[in-house]
């Protein structure tokens, strides 16, 4: 996770907000921005081969997340006419005319 721009984590303090809640919100924003992960990555020198391996791993992780993304709700899937209409149209196979080669 390499950021080309500086990342600023900013938390707006609400009126009479407890420190525990404020600290929890700050930690969540810092982890979401990837600040700790970036610091750990930059702790040691990374040669070109290690950088290439890391980028490949990150790309695979992104693609895996994209491939198995959130599914649409069951109401959005299927025919708009409802479940009765979908059950009637379930058998939509046409038998080809003529002899089959097997």
HELIX and SHEET records of a PDB file:
HELIX    1   1 UNK A   19  UNK A   33  1                                  15    
HELIX    2   2 UNK A   35  UNK A   41  1                                   7    
HELIX    3   3 UNK A   48  UNK A   67  1                                  20    
HELIX    4   4 UNK A   74  UNK A   76  5                                   3    
HELIX    5   5 UNK A   83  UNK A   88  1                                   6    
END                                                                             
